[in-house]
């Protein structure tokens, strides 16, 4: 008789045999709680439900209503989608491109030419039926570990050149492969036990491809939200695709090939990427100049989007166009500390719009536009109070630039006529994908940026940044993302080469996050992402005005 292990879930004890999986215990937990269980966590290590268990311990189940659960669900769903595309559309590749609202935009590309295959409504229906067949048959996922050379040969034989390129530069000598019903795939994260878990999705035709709509859990109910087009955001992704074509880089494998060619090739790529950024900023500057009525430029974006550097570079471009912009800090309009609203945990909510004296801000703006001299307040963050500030008067043609998270919220400037405003949304909106199916989330890029900046300039450890990040993300979802389509212009601050640079700063920070901390799971996930990138160690070629300098240092601007 084999060894018996003891597993504890919410203080309840279960006995399983050595080498058994957690799937049966997970199903019982699912029946009791009504939550969809997709994985487990033991001692801050994520375990797939089909992984053999070899030690006793306490288990926390990962459910669909968690961030890790959503990631596991998406991987399983995109496995099914990829397999369905390969079965229904011969000589076609699936390309998973970017998020759009509550979904992910994908295209079908012709093998060899990468030409976009136009998708019809009938194609969408057939694809949906095929994916539902996978769900109904509830096919088990099998995981195997192959020598890297064997995995490369396998994907080359299937026409998956994107995965061949990605794996070629991996340091690890083995590769973990997932298989179900004869379809092989590679994912950098964890998978659900079988295809029957992915019951909730919708596919809609959009633009040249499809949008796969993902489930959301609210108040214990699982729903798939209807698709809401975001035309301005979509235009940015189209623009980024053109940038990738100009730079002749399609995925991380292509980027690694350039890095492997040496400093000259990397320098050329950096110059081109930065030129595209500068050209875009100049175009936005010209648009502002050509709108003769504009007096107020509002710049908003989530944490670590590079909006501060963007605002400074925009000011330079506006000055080069003959304008004389001035800046006002929204932070100086905080209400006194005791008037600051509190969040659900009783803590001060400095990201709430109510933390800003909106009435005074609007009154000052209108007075300035009328040519009056105004005292701009100064906020003393130590005392938590507004104090006497400097007096300001502007010319009749001068533009005021305001940067802040609420810039696109109509309530922030509700007293200012619309024709006087020009609103800009800044974020790392698009990012290079690992391969055709494995996306890199722009949120992860911003998190790595912030981690490096927090360590370099604020004395915060990676652990501290990881701990505060969920709160930051909740604030973004509430105060920033709902208003992004209000923008008159969008700027994608992502740089194609940045993770190869951030890698050399972030890896040492993430490595020392203790395994005993819950955040170690996230630290290890980010380390795995960075492991796919060859490092760019010569950072002298990065211009002093680059967005990335805001995070790694030696910027020409003062912050």
C-alpha positions in Angstrom: 0.0 0.0 0.0 1.4 3.4 -1.0 2.0 6.4 1.2 -1.0 8.4 2.3 -0.9 12.2 2.2 -3.0 14.7 4.1 -4.4 17.7 2.3 -6.0 20.6 4.2 -8.6 22.9 2.5 -10.2 25.6 4.7 -9.3 23.6 7.8 -10.9 20.4 6.4 -8.7 17.4 6.1 -8.6 15.1 3.1 -6.5 11.9 2.6 -5.1 11.0 -0.8 -2.6 8.5 -2.0 0.9 9.6 -2.9 0.9 10.6 -6.6 -2.9 11.3 -6.8 -4.2 14.7 -8.1 -6.3 17.4 -6.5 -9.0 17.2 -9.1 -11.6 15.2 -7.1 -11.1 17.4 -4.0 -11.5 20.5 -6.2 -14.7 19.2 -7.6 -16.1 18.7 -4.1 -15.0 22.2 -3.2 -16.7 23.5 -6.3 -20.0 21.8 -5.4 -19.9 23.3 -1.9 -19.0 26.8 -2.9 -20.3 27.2 -6.4 -17.0 28.6 -7.5 -15.1 27.3 -10.6 -11.8 25.8 -9.5 -9.0 26.0 -12.1 -5.9 25.4 -10.0 -4.4 25.3 -6.5 -1.7 26.9 -4.5 0.5 25.2 -1.9 3.1 27.1 0.0 2.8 30.0 -2.6 3.5 27.6 -5.5 0.8 27.2 -8.1 -0.2 23.6 -8.9 -2.2 22.3 -11.8 -5.1 20.1 -10.8 -3.8 17.3 -12.8 -0.3 17.4 -11.3 0.6 14.4 -9.0 0.8 15.4 -5.4 3.9 14.2 -3.5 3.7 15.8 -0.1 1.1 16.8 2.5 0.1 20.4 3.0 -2.4 23.1 3.1 -4.1 24.0 -0.2 -5.8 27.2 -1.4 -7.9 26.7 -4.6 -7.6 29.1 -7.5 -11.0 30.1 -8.8 -12.3 31.9 -11.8 -13.0 35.0 -9.8 -9.3 35.6 -9.2 -6.6 37.0 -11.5 -4.6 33.7 -11.6 -7.9 31.8 -12.3 -8.6 34.1 -15.2 -5.2 33.6 -16.6 -5.5 29.8 -16.4 -8.9 29.9 -18.0 -7.7 32.0 -20.9 -4.8 29.7 -21.6 -7.2 26.7 -21.8 -9.6 28.7 -24.0 -6.9 29.8 -26.4 -5.6 26.2 -26.6 -9.1 25.2 -27.8 -9.3 28.2 -30.2 -5.9 27.4 -31.7 -6.8 23.7 -32.1 -10.1 24.6 -33.7 -8.5 27.1 -36.1 -6.0 24.5 -37.2 -8.8 21.9 -37.8 -11.1 24.2 -39.7 -8.7 26.5 -41.6 -6.0 24.6 -43.3 -2.7 26.4 -43.8 -3.7 29.2 -41.5 -2.1 30.4 -38.3 -4.0 31.9 -35.3 -2.6 35.2 -34.2 -3.8 36.4 -30.7 -3.1 40.1 -30.8 -4.4 42.3 -28.0 -7.2 42.9 -25.5 -10.2 45.1 -26.4 -12.6 45.7 -23.6 -13.6 42.3 -22.0 -12.2 40.4 -25.0 -9.1 39.6 -27.0 -8.8 40.5 -30.7 -7.4 37.7 -32.9 -6.7 37.3 -36.6 -6.2 34.3 -39.0 -3.0 34.6 -41.1 -1.9 32.6 -44.1 1.1 30.3 -43.4 4.2 31.5 -45.1 2.9 35.0 -46.2 1.3 36.1 -42.9 -1.5 37.6 -45.1 -4.7 38.3 -43.1 -7.6 35.9 -43.9 -10.9 37.7 -43.9 -13.4 35.9 -41.5 -17.1 35.6 -42.3 -20.1 35.2 -40.0 -20.3 31.6 -41.1 -16.7 31.1 -40.2 -17.4 32.5 -36.7 -20.4 30.1 -36.3 -18.3 27.1 -37.4 -15.5 28.1 -35.1 -17.8 28.5 -32.1 -19.4 25.1 -32.8 -16.0 23.4 -33.0 -14.9 25.0 -29.7 -18.1 23.9 -28.0 -17.4 20.4 -29.3 -14.0 20.5 -27.4 -15.9 21.7 -24.3 -18.6 19.0 -24.5 -16.0 16.2 -25.0 -14.1 17.4 -21.9 -10.7 16.2 -23.2 -8.0 15.9 -20.6 -4.8 18.0 -21.0 -1.6 16.1 -20.9 1.7 17.7 -20.0 5.1 16.4 -21.1 8.6 17.6 -20.9 10.7 17.4 -24.1 14.3 18.2 -24.8 14.4 21.7 -26.4 15.7 20.4 -29.7 12.9 17.9 -29.9 10.3 20.5 -29.1 11.6 22.8 -31.8 11.4 20.0 -34.3 7.8 19.2 -33.3 6.7 22.8 -33.8 8.6 23.2 -37.0 6.8 20.1 -38.4 3.5 21.8 -37.5 4.4 25.1 -39.2 4.6 27.0 -35.9 7.7 29.0 -36.8 6.8 31.6 -34.1 7.3 29.0 -31.4 10.5 27.8 -33.0 12.0 31.3 -32.9 10.8 31.8 -29.3 12.3 28.5 -28.0 15.6 28.8 -29.9 16.8 31.5 -27.4 15.5 29.8 -24.2 18.2 29.0 -21.7 16.4 25.9 -20.4 17.3 22.6 -22.0 13.8 21.2 -21.7 10.3 22.5 -22.8 6.9 21.7 -21.2 4.4 20.8 -23.9 0.6 20.5 -23.5 -1.4 18.0 -25.7 -5.1 17.2 -26.1 -6.7 15.1 -28.8 -3.6 15.3 -31.0 -3.1 19.0 -30.8 0.2 20.2 -29.3 0.8 23.7 -27.9 3.2 25.6 -25.7 2.2 28.1 -22.9 4.3 29.9 -20.4 1.8 29.5 -17.6 -0.5 26.9 -16.0 -3.5 25.1 -17.6 -6.8 23.8 -16.4 -7.3 20.0 -16.1 -9.5 19.5 -19.3 -11.3 21.3 -22.1 -14.7 20.9 -20.3 -13.9 23.9 -18.0 -14.0 26.5 -20.7 -17.8 26.7 -21.0 -18.1 30.5 -21.0 -17.1 32.5 -24.1 -18.4 34.3 -27.1 -16.8 34.9 -30.5 -17.8 38.0 -32.6 -16.6 39.2 -36.0 -14.7 42.5 -35.7 -12.6 44.4 -38.2 -10.4 41.9 -40.0 -10.7 39.2 -37.4 -12.5 38.1 -34.4 -12.9 39.1 -30.7 -13.0 36.3 -28.2 -15.1 37.5 -25.3 -14.1 36.2 -21.8 -16.2 35.5 -18.7 -16.4 37.8 -15.7 -17.6 36.8 -12.2 -19.7 39.4 -10.4 -21.6 38.7 -7.2 -20.9 35.0 -7.7 -22.5 35.0 -11.2 -20.5 34.1 -14.3 -21.4 36.2 -17.4 -19.8 36.9 -20.8 -20.2 40.6 -21.4 -21.5 41.8 -24.8 -18.9 43.2 -27.1 -18.5 47.0 -27.0 -16.3 48.4 -29.8 -13.5 50.8 -28.8 -12.6 52.4 -32.1 -9.9 54.8 -30.8 -8.2 52.1 -28.9 -8.4 49.8 -31.9 -6.8 52.5 -34.1 -3.7 52.5 -31.7 -3.3 48.8 -32.1 -3.4 49.1 -35.9 -0.8 51.9 -35.7 1.4 49.6 -33.5 1.1 46.8 -36.1 2.4 49.3 -38.7 5.3 50.1 -36.4 6.2 46.4 -36.0 6.2 46.1 -39.8 8.5 49.1 -40.1 10.9 47.6 -37.5 10.6 44.1 -39.0 9.8 42.6 -35.7 6.7 40.4 -35.1 7.4 38.6 -31.8 9.9 38.1 -29.0 11.8 35.6 -31.2 12.4 38.3 -33.8 13.5 40.7 -31.1 16.0 38.2 -29.7 17.4 37.6 -33.2 18.2 41.3 -33.4 19.8 41.4 -29.9 21.8 38.3 -30.8 23.3 40.2 -33.9 25.0 42.6 -31.6 25.2 46.3 -30.5 24.9 47.8 -34.0 21.6 46.0 -34.7 20.2 46.9 -31.3 21.3 50.5 -31.7 19.5 50.8 -35.0 16.3 49.3 -33.5 16.4 51.7 -30.6 16.9 54.7 -32.9 13.9 53.6 -35.1 11.6 52.9 -32.1 12.4 56.3 -30.6 11.9 58.0 -33.9 8.4 56.5 -34.2 7.6 57.8 -30.7 8.9 61.3 -31.5 7.0 61.4 -34.8 3.7 60.5 -33.0 4.3 63.2 -30.3 5.0 65.8 -33.0 1.8 64.8 -34.8 -0.3 65.3 -31.6 1.4 68.6 -31.1 0.5 69.7 -34.6 -3.1 68.6 -34.0 -3.3 70.7 -30.9 -1.8 73.7 -32.7 -4.2 73.4 -35.6 -7.2 73.4 -33.3 -7.1 77.2 -32.7 -9.6 77.0 -29.8 -7.6 74.7 -27.6 -6.5 76.3 -24.2 -6.3 73.2 -22.0 -4.5 69.9 -22.7 -5.5 67.1 -20.3 -3.2 64.1 -20.1 -4.3 60.9 -18.4 -3.1 57.3 -18.1 -2.6 54.5 -15.7 0.4 54.0 -13.4 3.8 53.7 -15.0 2.4 54.6 -18.4 5.1 57.2 -19.0 2.6 60.1 -19.0 5.0 62.4 -17.1 7.8 62.1 -19.7 5.2 62.3 -22.5 3.9 65.6 -21.1 7.4 67.0 -21.0 8.2 65.9 -24.6 4.8 67.3 -25.8 5.7 70.6 -24.1 9.0 70.7 -26.1 7.1 70.0 -29.3 4.5 72.7 -28.6 7.3 75.2 -27.9 9.0 74.1 -31.2 5.7 75.0 -32.9 5.8 78.5 -31.5 3.4 78.0 -28.6 4.1 78.9 -24.9 2.5 76.2 -22.8 2.4 76.2 -19.0 1.8 73.3 -16.6 -0.5 73.0 -13.6 -0.2 70.1 -11.2 -3.5 68.5 -10.3 -1.8 67.2 -7.1 -1.9 70.8 -5.7 -5.7 70.7 -5.8 -6.0 67.9 -3.2 -8.5 68.7 -0.5 -7.2 68.9 3.0 -6.4 65.4 4.5 -9.4 65.3 6.8 -11.8 65.9 3.9 -10.3 63.1 1.8 -12.7 60.3 1.1 -12.0 56.8 2.4 -12.1 53.5 0.6 -14.0 50.3 1.6 -11.1 49.5 4.0 -11.3 52.8 5.8 -8.0 54.1 4.2 -7.7 57.5 2.5 -8.6 57.2 -1.2 -6.3 59.7 -2.9 -7.3 58.4 -6.3 -11.0 59.2 -5.9 -12.1 62.3 -7.9 -13.6 63.6 -4.6 -10.0 63.9 -3.3 -9.6 66.8 -5.7 -11.1 70.3 -5.1 -12.8 70.2 -8.5 -14.7 73.5 -8.0 -11.5 75.5 -7.2 -9.7 73.8 -10.1 -12.4 74.8 -12.6 -12.7 78.3 -11.2 -8.9 78.9 -11.5 -8.9 77.6 -15.1 -11.8 79.9 -16.2 -10.1 82.9 -14.5 -6.8 82.1 -16.3 -8.5 81.8 -19.7 -10.1 85.3 -19.1 -6.6 86.8 -18.5 -7.0 87.1 -14.7 -4.1 86.6 -12.3 -4.7 83.5 -10.2 -3.1 82.1 -7.1 -2.4 78.5 -7.8 -2.4 76.5 -4.6 0.4 74.3 -3.3 -0.3 71.1 -1.5 1.9 70.3 1.5 1.9 66.5 1.6 3.6 66.3 5.0 1.0 68.6 6.7 -1.8 67.2 4.5 -3.1 70.7 3.7 -3.1 73.3 0.9 -0.8 76.2 1.5 -0.2 79.5 -0.3 1.1 79.0 -3.8 2.5 81.1 -6.7 0.5 83.6 -8.7 0.0 82.9 -12.4 -1.3 84.9 -15.4 -1.3 83.5 -18.9 -1.5 85.2 -22.3 -4.6 84.9 -24.4 -3.0 82.3 -26.7 -1.2 80.3 -24.1 -2.1 76.6 -23.4 -2.3 75.0 -20.0 -1.1 71.4 -19.7 -2.5 69.3 -16.8 -1.4 65.7 -16.2 -3.4 63.5 -13.8 -5.4 60.2 -13.6 -8.7 62.0 -13.9 -7.9 64.0 -17.0 -10.4 62.2 -19.2 -13.2 62.2 -16.6 -15.7 64.9 -17.8 -16.5 65.8 -14.2 -12.9 67.1 -13.6 -13.4 70.0 -16.0 -17.2 70.2 -16.2 -17.2 74.0 -16.1 -14.7 74.3 -19.0 -16.3 74.4 -22.5 -15.5 71.3 -24.6 -14.0 73.3 -27.5 -11.2 74.6 -25.2 -10.1 71.1 -24.2 -7.8 68.5 -25.9 -7.7 65.2 -24.1 -4.8 62.7 -24.4 -4.7 59.1 -23.1 -1.2 57.7 -22.5 -0.4 54.1 -21.8 1.7 51.1 -22.8 -1.3 50.1 -25.0 0.3 47.4 -27.1 3.2 45.1 -26.5 5.3 42.5 -28.4 3.8 39.0 -28.0 5.9 36.0 -27.1 4.5 34.1 -30.1 1.3 33.9 -32.1 -0.8 32.5 -29.1 1.1 33.7 -26.0 0.3 37.3 -25.3 2.3 39.7 -23.1 -0.1 41.7 -21.0 0.6 45.4 -21.1 -0.3 45.5 -17.4 2.7 43.3 -16.7 5.0 45.7 -18.6 3.7 48.6 -16.5 4.2 46.6 -13.3 7.8 45.9 -14.2 8.4 49.5 -15.1 7.0 50.6 -11.7 9.0 48.0 -9.8 12.2 49.3 -11.4 11.3 52.9 -10.8 10.1 52.3 -7.2 13.4 50.6 -6.4 15.6 53.2 -8.1 13.9 56.4 -7.0 11.6 55.7 -4.1 13.5 53.1 -2.0 10.7 50.5 -2.4 11.4 46.8 -2.7 9.8 44.6 -5.4 7.8 43.0 -2.6 6.4 46.4 -1.6 5.5 47.2 -5.2 3.8 43.8 -5.7 1.8 44.3 -2.5 0.4 47.7 -3.5 -0.2 46.7 -7.2 -3.7 45.2 -6.7 -4.9 48.4 -5.1 -3.4 50.4 -8.0 -5.2 48.2 -10.5 -8.5 48.7 -8.7 -8.1 52.4 -8.9 -7.3 52.2 -12.6 -10.4 50.1 -13.4 -12.6 52.6 -11.5 -11.0 56.0 -12.4 -9.1 55.7 -15.7 -10.1 52.9 -18.1 -13.9 53.8 -18.3 -12.9 57.2 -19.8 -10.2 56.2 -22.3 -12.4 56.5 -25.3 -13.1 60.2 -24.4 -9.6 61.0 -25.6 -8.9 63.2 -28.7 -5.6 61.4 -29.1 -3.9 58.3 -27.7 -0.2 57.7 -27.3 1.2 54.2 -27.0 4.2 54.5 -24.8 5.3 50.9 -25.3 8.8 50.5 -26.7 9.6 47.3 -28.6 12.9 46.9 -26.9 12.1 47.9 -23.3 11.7 44.5 -21.6 15.1 43.5 -22.9 16.4 46.6 -21.0 14.1 46.3 -17.9 15.2 42.7 -17.5 18.6 43.6 -16.3 17.1 45.9 -13.6 14.1 43.8 -12.6 15.5 40.3 -12.4 17.7 41.0 -9.3 14.7 42.7 -7.6 12.3 39.8 -8.3 14.8 37.1 -7.4 15.0 38.3 -3.7 11.3 38.2 -3.1 11.1 35.6 -0.3 9.3 32.3 -1.2 7.5 32.6 2.1 5.5 35.7 0.9 2.3 35.2 -1.1 3.6 37.7 -3.7 6.4 35.3 -4.6 4.0 33.6 -7.0 3.7 36.8 -9.0 7.4 37.4 -8.7 8.2 34.0 -10.2 5.6 34.6 -13.0 7.3 37.8 -14.0 10.7 36.2 -13.8 9.5 33.6 -16.3 8.3 36.3 -18.7 11.7 38.1 -18.5 13.5 34.8 -19.1 12.2 34.8 -22.7 14.1 38.0 -23.5 17.8 38.3 -24.3 19.2 41.3 -22.3 20.2 44.6 -23.8 23.1 45.6 -21.6 24.4 48.7 -23.4 21.9 51.3 -22.4 24.0 54.3 -23.5 22.3 54.2 -26.9 18.9 55.0 -25.3 18.2 58.7 -25.7 18.0 60.8 -22.5 14.5 61.9 -23.5 13.2 58.3 -23.9 10.1 57.2 -22.0 12.1 54.3 -20.6 14.5 56.8 -18.9 11.6 57.8 -16.5 12.0 54.3 -15.0 15.7 53.4 -15.4 17.2 56.8 -14.7 19.5 59.4 -16.4 16.6 61.2 -18.0 17.1 64.7 -19.5 13.9 65.7 -17.7 13.4 66.5 -14.0 10.6 64.7 -12.3 
